[in-house]
Amino acid sequence: MRSTAPLKKNSSIEIRLPDQTKAAFQERCHREGRTASEVVRTLIDDELATALGARKKGRSIWRIAVAGLTGAALGLGLAAPSIASSGELTRPAFEKLDRDGDGALTYEEFRTR
């Protein structure tokens, strides 16, 4: 069974602040009933979680893009033979509509079908 004891805190980070900023921060922490260390640890944890979330989001977008491109390439590869053969099947119908044999259909030729 896992222990639910909090992690041991034995490392520190030194930051330099103007005296007024430090005093205001400590006063706010006191009003909220929290220690300055607790607030700073929360800020650090939130920053790390945000950075990790952004990294995961970037990776998932990349994976979606690769999957989409792969699917498109496979789909076109499977459809290519039927696209190529459709020209052969429609050629007689086109030639029947192209009455003057110029290789292009005019509106009049199409309308009189």
Order of alpha helices (4+ residues) and beta strands (2+ residues): alpha-alpha-alpha
